Amino acid sequence: MAAGPGPSQVCGARVVGADRVVSPRGWLLPWRTLEEDVLLYVRRGSGELTLAESTYPVRRDHLYLLRRGVPHLLRADARRAIEYWAIQFVLLDARGDPLNASDLGIPDVVPTKGRHALERLFVECVHQALHCPGGRLALLAALFGLLDDLTDGVECAEAPPGASGDGARSRHSAQVMAAVALMMEHVTGDISLEELAAHAEMSPSHFAKVFKRVMGSTPHAYYTGLKMERAKQQIAAGRGTLTQIAQELGFASLHHFSRTFKRYEGELPSRYAQRVRSK
């Protein structure tokens, strides 16, 4: 992480939660003060955010740091809803005591236009927190990658006017994020490449190329990964038989589910169930 007051003291983190919210028009989140820091990424909509004595316009493609212990109020415009993704976390020092995220040098507001790597890390954080509660190492890796990106490139948040390709990259990142959100909503069903591409307003072939470039994985592999993480959760919690879990996740047969699970996890789901339930 970038040098400055505090970063060298960060030795760990605790992720408290994550959320994806679509507010109604004119929605108001009343004054509140949290015991953890919150990174809030606005995907669409507009409004106003008040942090203590400071007020900021809320705009799409911006990230906001809601500092722990600082009262804040969030309001959507009367004619526009706000969609935002949020991660609540606490940074820890070597003794396990909490640190302030603002000590890393992150400002209250960070434009994210053109920074598709940062957006990808934010999506990964939310995905890991919401759907992979057992994947703590992957979650922390995504969080610290996000913080590294923020602290290393805050001064470069706004791309130079007229920079070649920046608008297209930003638009593609937003379109891919919309497709990922759709995958998360349909993780217990099935959705085709054509449906994902249509949701992202691209042709299927172009969508597949853009998705691979932004997320580092094919749409099919990423969607399968979401399903396998959900399967691991259901198996560990004992929610249904393997056949029921396979059907819930949209697999045509237990055999197909078992082959996919072994390819993803390295062992059959029956063996995984025995191992995690014996702990």
Secondary structure in CASP SS format (residue, H / E / C, confidence):
PFRMAT SS
TARGET T0000
AUTHOR 0000-0000-0000
METHOD secondary structure of the structure
MODEL  1
M C 1.00
A C 1.00
A C 1.00
G C 1.00
P C 1.00
G C 1.00
P H 1.00
S H 1.00
Q H 1.00
V C 1.00
C C 1.00
G E 1.00
A E 1.00
R E 1.00
V E 1.00
V E 1.00
G E 1.00
A E 1.00
D E 1.00
R E 1.00
V E 1.00
V E 1.00
S C 1.00
P C 1.00
R C 1.00
G C 1.00
W C 1.00
L E 1.00
L E 1.00
P E 1.00
W E 1.00
R E 1.00
T C 1.00
L C 1.00
E C 1.00
E C 1.00
D E 1.00
V E 1.00
L E 1.00
L E 1.00
Y E 1.00
V E 1.00
R E 1.00
R E 1.00
G C 1.00
S C 1.00
G E 1.00
E E 1.00
L E 1.00
T E 1.00
L E 1.00
A C 1.00
E C 1.00
S E 1.00
T E 1.00
Y E 1.00
P E 1.00
V E 1.00
R C 1.00
R C 1.00
D C 1.00
H E 1.00
L E 1.00
Y E 1.00
L E 1.00
L E 1.00
R C 1.00
R C 1.00
G C 1.00
V C 1.00
P C 1.00
H E 1.00
L E 1.00
L E 1.00
R E 1.00
A E 1.00
D C 1.00
A C 1.00
R C 1.00
R C 1.00
A C 1.00
I C 1.00
E E 1.00
Y E 1.00
W E 1.00
A E 1.00
I E 1.00
Q E 1.00
F E 1.00
V E 1.00
L E 1.00
L E 1.00
D C 1.00
A C 1.00
R C 1.00
G C 1.00
D C 1.00
P E 1.00
L E 1.00
N C 1.00
A H 1.00
S H 1.00
D H 1.00
L H 1.00
G C 1.00
I C 1.00
P C 1.00
D C 1.00
V E 1.00
V E 1.00
P E 1.00
T C 1.00
K C 1.00
G C 1.00
R C 1.00
H H 1.00
A H 1.00
L H 1.00
E H 1.00
R H 1.00
L H 1.00
F H 1.00
V H 1.00
E H 1.00
C H 1.00
V H 1.00
H H 1.00
Q H 1.00
A H 1.00
L H 1.00
H H 1.00
C C 1.00
P C 1.00
G C 1.00
G C 1.00
R H 1.00
L H 1.00
A H 1.00
L H 1.00
L H 1.00
A H 1.00
A H 1.00
L H 1.00
F H 1.00
G H 1.00
L H 1.00
L H 1.00
D H 1.00
D H 1.00
L H 1.00
T H 1.00
D H 1.00
G H 1.00
V H 1.00
E H 1.00
C H 1.00
A C 1.00
E C 1.00
A C 1.00
P C 1.00
P C 1.00
G C 1.00
A C 1.00
S C 1.00
G C 1.00
D H 1.00
G H 1.00
A H 1.00
R H 1.00
S H 1.00
R H 1.00
H H 1.00
S H 1.00
A H 1.00
Q H 1.00
V H 1.00
M H 1.00
A H 1.00
A H 1.00
V H 1.00
A H 1.00
L H 1.00
M H 1.00
M H 1.00
E H 1.00
H C 1.00
V C 1.00
T C 1.00
G C 1.00
D C 1.00
I C 1.00
S C 1.00
L H 1.00
E H 1.00
E H 1.00
L H 1.00
A H 1.00
A H 1.00
H H 1.00
A C 1.00
E C 1.00
M C 1.00
S C 1.00
P H 1.00
S H 1.00
H H 1.00
F H 1.00
A H 1.00
K H 1.00
V H 1.00
F H 1.00
K H 1.00
R H 1.00
V H 1.00
M H 1.00
G C 1.00
S C 1.00
T C 1.00
P H 1.00
H H 1.00
A H 1.00
Y H 1.00
Y H 1.00
T H 1.00
G H 1.00
L H 1.00
K H 1.00
M H 1.00
E H 1.00
R H 1.00
A H 1.00
K H 1.00
Q H 1.00
Q H 1.00
I H 1.00
A H 1.00
A H 1.00
G C 1.00
R C 1.00
G C 1.00
T C 1.00
L H 1.00
T H 1.00
Q H 1.00
I H 1.00
A H 1.00
Q H 1.00
E H 1.00
L C 1.00
G C 1.00
F C 1.00
A C 1.00
S C 1.00
L H 1.00
H H 1.00
H H 1.00
F H 1.00
S H 1.00
R H 1.00
T H 1.00
F H 1.00
K H 1.00
R H 1.00
Y H 1.00
E H 1.00
G C 1.00
E C 1.00
L C 1.00
P H 1.00
S H 1.00
R H 1.00
Y H 1.00
A H 1.00
Q H 1.00
R H 1.00
V H 1.00
R H 1.00
S C 1.00
K C 1.00
END
